Structure formats: C-alpha cells, structure tokens
Amino acid sequence: MKSLDFDIFKVHKPGLKPAKGRILIAEPFLQGPYFSRSIVILTEHGEDGAVGFVLNKSSELYPDEVIEDLFNFKGELYVGGPVASNTLYFIHSLGDKVPNSVKITDTLYWGGDFDVIKNLVNTGMADHTQVKFFAGYSGWSPGQLESEIEEESWIVADIDDQMVMDDNIDHIWKKAMEGLGAVFKAWTNFPENPAYN
C-alpha cells in the first residue's frame, strides 16, 4: 500500500499575520467554552500583546437586562472572552458619533463614550445592527498569540465588516472556515467532540 504525503491536519495556512481588524478562526480541535469553534476579532495588536472579542458566543442575555438605563435594545449580549467577564465592552459602526472610539477597520470602532452609546440607542439613532455588546474580552500577553498561531490553534483571516455586526452567529465559524478553501471546508464536518465520532 502506498503512503500518501498528505495530512489534512497539517495544511498550508493563509499567510496573514495578526493585526487590528483581522479575525482569528479557531481550528476545529481547539477546545474550551470560550474558544471552541470561535471567531475572534482583534481590536488591538502590538508589542504589548493583543485584545479581541469572540463574535459567536451568546450569553443568552440582552444588554438592556444588565445595563442600567438602556432600553429596548434588540441585540444579544455576547461573551467576548475569559478576561474581565464582569465588564462590558462594545464594537460599533457609528464612527465619530461616539467620542473616544478606537478605529479598527474602515467602518468598525471599539469602545468610546458609554453614555453617548446609550443615548443613541435610547433615542432610536442606533440599534443592534450598529452596536454589539460583549461581557469580557480575549487577551494575549506579548508573543502569546503568535505562539498559539505557531501551534496551529488559530488561523488569521480577513472578514467583511458586515459579518462582524451580523446577529446570525450560528454559522459564522463554518462560513469563515469554508472561505479559506477546500481542505478547511472539510474541517467543518469534523465532530465538535471527536469522542462522539
């Protein structure tokens, strides 16, 4: 029997480096409640480390249930990561309408004046298609993320800004993985728990 020089677990990954505004796609074998089959948008990356938010883990709560004086917000509260999980953060597409925001892509911003966000939502000038709230964040110390990428825990990719703000999170990991090519598309069929195979 001839041995094939091919291993679907060791494939040539896209050559992108982690950077603000890019995403991390968890490889299918990465386990844990926060990062299993997750998509993380990086809002900060540099010599001091990296910060990001998991886009596809719902807390099953709504922001107006936990944020005082926020009314009628239709979007969910997402679990941004394991760090500071009792603290709220947000990403938005409102630009300089929100003072002190950090620009992360052409149309997406991180943080800013929380009272302004609440006022925009409460007056109907912003909604869940423009603001996404997170409990906690994902953080990496200097060099830690690069080591995890080297260990093949993450694939770095670009993402459409609209996909970041989409509420339909159930299939975002699969769509992102399929967008990387045929071998990665095959990975989406692997069971979440190999023991169930």
Buried (B, 14 or more C-beta within 10 A) or exposed (E): EEEEEEEEEEBEBEEEEBBBBBBBBBBBEBEEEBBBBBBBBBBBBEEEBBBBBBBBBEBEBBBBEBBEEBEEBEBBBBBBBBEEBEEBBBBBBBEEBBEEBBBBBEBBBBBBBBEBBBBBBBEEEBEBEBBBBBBBBBBBEEEEBBEBBEEBBBBBBBBEBEBBBBEEBEEBBBBBBBBBEEEBEBBBEBEEEEEEE
